[in-house]
Amino acid sequence: MVLIKQNRLDKLAEQRAHLDLKVTLLTEQKVAKLIDLLEELRRDLPNVRNRHDPEAIALKQSMNPDLVLAALDECSEPANRSEPA
């Protein structure tokens, strides 16, 4: 009974972590789009000084979710190998 409950709790924790990752990636994409729109608005307004902002350029680049998941998989692989069988 204890093992069954632990397995269920582990599955729920994994699902929560996966959902949290998806929400975080979606939030990051939306924030990147907002920064891009703000920069476009700043360039279009005649009374706002046009300036080069390297930080805004870097922040408006959205992450690739596939690359993030691949990096997470790479990080978790060594931990899985070190566990005893």
PLY file of the C-alpha trace (Angstrom):
ply
format ascii 1.0
element vertex 85
property float x
property float y
property float z
element edge 84
property int vertex1
property int vertex2
end_header
0.00 0.00 0.00
2.81 2.38 0.89
4.62 1.76 -2.39
1.43 2.30 -4.39
0.83 5.61 -2.62
4.46 6.67 -3.18
4.19 5.82 -6.89
1.01 7.87 -7.20
2.60 10.79 -5.39
5.67 10.55 -7.63
3.47 10.61 -10.74
1.55 13.61 -9.45
4.78 15.44 -8.62
6.13 14.68 -12.10
2.92 15.91 -13.74
3.03 19.09 -11.64
6.64 19.71 -12.60
5.83 19.16 -16.28
2.86 21.53 -16.10
4.99 24.10 -14.28
7.61 23.88 -17.03
4.97 24.35 -19.73
3.50 27.38 -17.95
6.96 28.88 -17.46
7.85 28.44 -21.14
4.52 29.91 -22.24
5.02 32.88 -19.92
8.52 33.41 -21.27
7.22 33.39 -24.85
4.52 35.92 -24.01
6.97 38.21 -22.22
9.34 38.04 -25.20
6.48 39.03 -27.50
5.54 41.94 -25.20
9.11 43.21 -25.22
9.15 42.97 -29.00
5.89 44.92 -29.26
7.13 47.59 -26.84
10.34 48.01 -28.80
8.33 48.32 -32.02
6.07 50.91 -30.40
9.10 52.84 -29.13
10.57 52.94 -32.64
7.26 54.11 -34.15
6.57 56.98 -31.71
7.99 60.23 -33.06
8.45 61.88 -29.65
10.48 58.97 -28.19
14.22 58.98 -28.76
15.37 56.02 -30.84
18.19 54.20 -29.06
19.97 50.88 -29.24
19.12 48.59 -26.31
21.11 45.32 -26.41
19.34 43.99 -23.31
15.91 44.40 -24.95
17.23 42.70 -28.08
18.42 39.74 -26.00
15.20 39.54 -23.98
12.88 39.54 -26.97
14.48 36.32 -28.22
12.11 33.55 -27.18
13.48 30.23 -25.96
12.97 27.12 -28.01
10.98 24.68 -25.82
12.50 21.67 -27.58
16.02 22.83 -26.73
15.03 23.46 -23.11
13.55 19.96 -22.79
16.62 18.43 -24.44
18.89 20.29 -22.00
16.79 19.11 -19.06
16.98 15.53 -20.33
20.78 15.80 -20.61
21.00 17.12 -17.06
18.83 14.33 -15.68
20.65 11.49 -17.50
23.81 11.52 -15.32
21.64 11.45 -12.19
19.77 8.41 -13.52
23.03 6.60 -14.28
24.44 7.14 -10.81
21.41 5.55 -9.12
21.96 1.94 -8.10
19.92 -0.66 -9.99
0 1
1 2
2 3
3 4
4 5
5 6
6 7
7 8
8 9
9 10
10 11
11 12
12 13
13 14
14 15
15 16
16 17
17 18
18 19
19 20
20 21
21 22
22 23
23 24
24 25
25 26
26 27
27 28
28 29
29 30
30 31
31 32
32 33
33 34
34 35
35 36
36 37
37 38
38 39
39 40
40 41
41 42
42 43
43 44
44 45
45 46
46 47
47 48
48 49
49 50
50 51
51 52
52 53
53 54
54 55
55 56
56 57
57 58
58 59
59 60
60 61
61 62
62 63
63 64
64 65
65 66
66 67
67 68
68 69
69 70
70 71
71 72
72 73
73 74
74 75
75 76
76 77
77 78
78 79
79 80
80 81
81 82
82 83
83 84
